[in-house]
Amino acid sequence: MSAIQTVQTHRAPAAIGPYSQAVVVDAWIYVSGQIPLDPETGEQETGSVAEQTHRVFKNLRAVLEEAGGGLLTVVKTTVFLSDMQTFQEMNGVYAEYFGDHRPARSTVEAAGLPKGVDVEIDAIARVAG
């Protein structure tokens, strides 16, 4: 089995528990759930679900790039929403970041997301190249 490489970047919020922002193994990147925290201030984005989703994607992209991938190398995401009624709002922002790229996706409603946020997204991607 290949060694597991942990990923850490200051361009995304530090892990708030005993886990890594991401791990890389066998050219696969497993990104932990990203929530709408500003990595510079540690402050939570408290705006609309669309605004929160933009912040989540900035964090997700930063971790993926640090790991040697990017949004276009993502093969699977899981989206956690505090309320499925906000799906369309999140989905519009999601489409902006992925464009014509269409990774597999699961979306679920989850009560009690970390820090009371409304959206969290994790991803599985390939290392670019």
C-alpha positions in Angstrom: 0.0 0.0 0.0 1.2 3.5 -0.8 2.0 6.0 1.9 -0.7 8.4 2.9 0.3 12.0 2.4 -1.6 14.6 4.4 -2.4 18.0 2.9 -2.3 21.3 4.7 -2.6 24.7 3.2 -3.1 28.1 4.9 -5.3 29.1 1.9 -8.2 27.1 3.5 -9.4 26.9 7.1 -7.3 24.6 9.4 -9.0 21.4 10.5 -11.2 22.0 13.5 -10.7 18.5 14.8 -8.4 15.4 14.6 -8.4 15.1 10.8 -6.5 16.5 7.8 -7.8 19.0 5.2 -7.1 16.2 2.7 -5.1 13.1 2.2 -3.5 11.8 -1.0 -3.0 8.1 -1.7 -2.3 6.3 -5.0 -2.9 9.6 -6.9 -6.4 10.0 -5.3 -7.2 13.1 -3.3 -9.8 12.8 -0.5 -10.8 16.2 0.7 -12.5 16.6 4.1 -15.7 18.5 4.2 -15.2 22.2 3.7 -17.4 24.7 5.4 -17.7 28.5 4.8 -14.9 29.7 7.0 -12.5 32.5 5.8 -9.0 31.0 6.3 -7.5 34.5 6.9 -9.8 35.6 9.7 -11.3 32.3 10.9 -14.7 34.0 10.6 -17.7 32.2 9.3 -19.5 33.4 6.1 -23.0 34.0 7.5 -24.7 35.3 4.3 -27.0 33.4 2.0 -26.5 29.8 1.0 -25.1 31.1 -2.3 -22.5 33.2 -0.5 -21.6 30.3 1.8 -21.3 28.0 -1.2 -18.9 30.4 -2.9 -16.7 30.4 0.2 -16.8 26.6 0.4 -15.7 26.3 -3.2 -12.8 28.8 -2.6 -11.7 26.6 0.3 -12.2 23.3 -1.6 -10.2 24.6 -4.6 -7.3 25.7 -2.3 -7.0 22.3 -0.7 -7.3 20.5 -4.1 -4.6 22.7 -5.6 -2.3 22.1 -2.6 -2.8 18.4 -3.1 -1.9 18.6 -6.8 -5.4 18.6 -8.3 -8.1 21.0 -9.0 -11.9 21.3 -9.5 -11.6 19.7 -13.0 -10.0 16.5 -11.4 -12.9 16.0 -9.0 -14.7 12.7 -9.7 -17.2 12.8 -6.7 -18.6 15.3 -4.3 -21.0 15.0 -1.3 -23.0 18.1 -0.5 -24.5 18.5 2.9 -27.3 21.1 3.3 -29.0 22.2 6.5 -32.2 22.5 4.5 -32.9 20.9 1.1 -35.1 23.9 0.3 -31.9 25.7 -0.4 -30.8 23.1 -3.0 -31.4 25.3 -6.1 -29.4 28.2 -4.5 -26.5 25.9 -3.8 -26.8 24.2 -7.2 -26.5 27.4 -9.1 -23.2 28.3 -7.5 -22.0 24.6 -7.8 -22.6 24.8 -11.6 -20.5 28.1 -11.8 -17.5 26.3 -10.4 -17.7 23.1 -12.3 -18.9 24.5 -15.6 -19.2 21.6 -18.1 -17.4 19.2 -15.8 -19.9 16.9 -14.1 -18.5 14.8 -11.2 -20.8 12.3 -9.5 -22.6 13.9 -6.6 -24.7 13.1 -3.6 -26.7 15.8 -1.8 -28.2 15.2 1.6 -29.9 17.3 4.3 -28.0 17.1 7.5 -29.0 18.6 10.8 -26.3 20.1 12.9 -23.5 20.9 10.4 -20.3 22.1 12.0 -20.5 25.6 13.5 -24.1 25.8 12.4 -23.3 26.5 8.8 -25.8 25.8 6.0 -23.5 24.0 3.5 -20.6 21.6 3.6 -18.9 19.9 0.6 -16.3 17.2 0.5 -14.7 15.7 -2.6 -12.7 12.9 -4.2 -10.3 13.9 -7.0 -7.4 12.7 -9.0 -4.0 14.3 -8.8 -3.6 16.3 -12.0 -1.3 15.0 -14.7 
